[in-house]
Amino acid sequence: MPPTGNDGLRSRVQEMVDRNPVMVFSKSSCPYCIKVKELFSSLDREYVALELDQCDDGNRIQEVLFEMTGQRTVPNVFVNKTHVGGCDRTLEAHRDGTLQQLLDNNASVSYDYDLIVIGGGSGGLACSKEAAALGKKVMVLDYVVPTPLGASWGLGGTCVNVGCIPKKLMHQAALLGQALKDSRKFGWEYEEQVSHNWDTMRQNIQDYIGSLNWGYRVSLRDKNVRYENAYAEFVEPHKIKATNRKGKESFFTAAKFVVATGERPRYLDIPGDKEFCITSDDLFSLSYCPGKTLVVGASYVALECAGFLAGIGLDVTVMVRSIFLRGFDQEMAEKAGTHMETHGVKFLKKFVPTAIEELEPGTPGRIRVVAKSTESDQVIEEEYNTVLIAVGRDSCTKNIGLEKIGVKINERNGKIPVNDEEQTNVPYVYAIGDILEGKWELTPVAIQAGRYLARRLYGDSNVKCDYINVPTTVFTPMEYGCCGYSEEKAIEVFGEENLEVYHTLFWPLEWTVPGRDNNQCYAKIICNKEDYERVVGFHVLGPNAGEITQGYAAAMKCGLTKEKLDETIGIHPTCAEIFTTMDVTKASGGDIAQKGC
């Protein structure tokens, strides 16, 4: 056959055939291709499928395959370097036993690593260290693309660097400010004017984060996990390209991959947003106090940041397009927002920004925001020192070459569908953490999923991550903890007639002497009447909500019922004890205000 000029591509195709025990050249929508892949799945045989309709050079690869095999169509199947053929020939080989013989004749395939983890966040680190502890050769690739304003950070992912850790510490700074005000009522006397120093707070928090970054690197080294600060991108099945900060490219192969790339903040796609606004990726390391701040969004990130900024004394406004805390219980969300409003946070409801303009550069400078009502033609303008965008997050999955190896993603949001073992549609590729479709975007969930995945892959375990009854807390000024269903979701799942909702207001003892926020804390449980009043939703709005929720979440895992709560003796005087004495249902319409201790 005459040469075609495809020698380099032919070498690449031959390498895929040589490296993979079962290599299927396929097209994603071809029913015959799907049938062949289903056959190998039913035989519990790992296969690699290159979807030619999803490759930029798919047509050329098909030409090379024709040169190599004389077959123009797909699927084009190779087993242990032997060309089997298309769908009919593969099914025939299965029927006459030839396919099994080829599968059993498994020539050894050599890879650089047993496992490569893409992403150095909490989930990726947990998975990699667990796999290494089980004797596997593991690599972690992690690279933080700088924000439009240049912020970047070290190993550990969002939670450690620009999420849970600095967020909770800055929340604590705000709580301490409130505690100072309360302290006078408890006899503390001080003459010195109290003020807050942003730089001191920021520097001390960043120093702590730096120690965590270093600790993670040491931990990987101690576990014999190779760490590379490089951007990973799949280039073909079982092979990735790693590009470091200087642009140097390296290539690595692995038998299996775990994608744990996490998410990054979404921008508004309006004039000036990337040039003049910040996100939570910038805020925690911001070298100057943000001053008068507009927070755009009503996500938990938006409300948490607005809360602690106001708590340290800044002028804060939140611009809300629709509802608070989408996906959370809306009664609780509204109460959390109302509390913020009574404590100095201003809200611009039913407005969205349309343009951001810098009036004066500086640290901070001056910014003009133009916004439009979502309900009318009203347009408003206002000046701020800082605009913080917190309208959601996008998965970091669209620029890592997943399409080159046929991994399916949700094109709308970049989420990756997986089965109940975190396996993608490509058998040797797994995914964990915030990028999973329909799963919780929480650090402890990613950690548990990563550890359990490594144990299933390499430790003879069959334990899977439990995504049911996952507890969480929103660290708004009045903290909101929850576990299980929101009231809206519980009604949808069980039917309103099958639910009993117990609720009450309460007043923490610590707040009585300062005389603040009487009967603003709120607790409720949602019980399934058809199942012995089993608690299917737990919600608390008050101080230390996370600490309260954690314990009750364990009880819910054990099948907590209202009867068991009633039988439990509370610890007095605490906020948590309120769940052992609740006796007013929503249906009764009874008074829920707390009258005494």
Secondary structure as UniProt FT lines:
FT   HELIX           7..19
FT   STRAND          22..26
FT   TURN            28..29
FT   HELIX           31..42
FT   TURN            43..44
FT   STRAND          48..51
FT   HELIX           52..54
FT   TURN            56..57
FT   HELIX           58..69
FT   STRAND          76..79
FT   TURN            80..81
FT   STRAND          82..85
FT   HELIX           87..96
FT   HELIX           98..104
FT   STRAND          113..118
FT   HELIX           122..133
FT   TURN            134..135
FT   STRAND          138..141
FT   TURN            148..149
FT   TURN            155..156
FT   HELIX           157..162
FT   HELIX           164..183
FT   HELIX           184..186
FT   HELIX           198..222
FT   TURN            223..224
FT   STRAND          226..228
FT   STRAND          230..236
FT   TURN            237..238
FT   STRAND          239..244
FT   TURN            245..246
FT   STRAND          249..259
FT   STRAND          263..265
FT   TURN            271..272
FT   HELIX           273..276
FT   HELIX           280..283
FT   TURN            284..285
FT   STRAND          293..296
FT   HELIX           300..311
FT   TURN            312..313
FT   STRAND          316..320
FT   TURN            326..327
FT   HELIX           330..342
FT   TURN            343..344
FT   STRAND          346..349
FT   STRAND          351..360
FT   TURN            363..364
FT   STRAND          366..373
FT   STRAND          379..384
FT   STRAND          386..389
FT   STRAND          393..395
FT   TURN            396..399
FT   HELIX           402..404
FT   TURN            405..406
FT   TURN            411..413
FT   TURN            420..421
FT   TURN            427..428
FT   STRAND          429..431
FT   HELIX           433..435
FT   TURN            437..438
FT   HELIX           443..458
FT   STRAND          472..474
FT   STRAND          480..484
FT   HELIX           487..494
FT   HELIX           496..498
FT   STRAND          499..506
FT   HELIX           509..511
FT   TURN            512..515
FT   TURN            518..519
FT   STRAND          521..528
FT   HELIX           529..531
FT   TURN            532..533
FT   STRAND          534..541
FT   TURN            543..544
FT   HELIX           545..557
FT   TURN            558..559
FT   HELIX           562..567
FT   TURN            572..573
FT   HELIX           576..580
FT   TURN            586..589
//
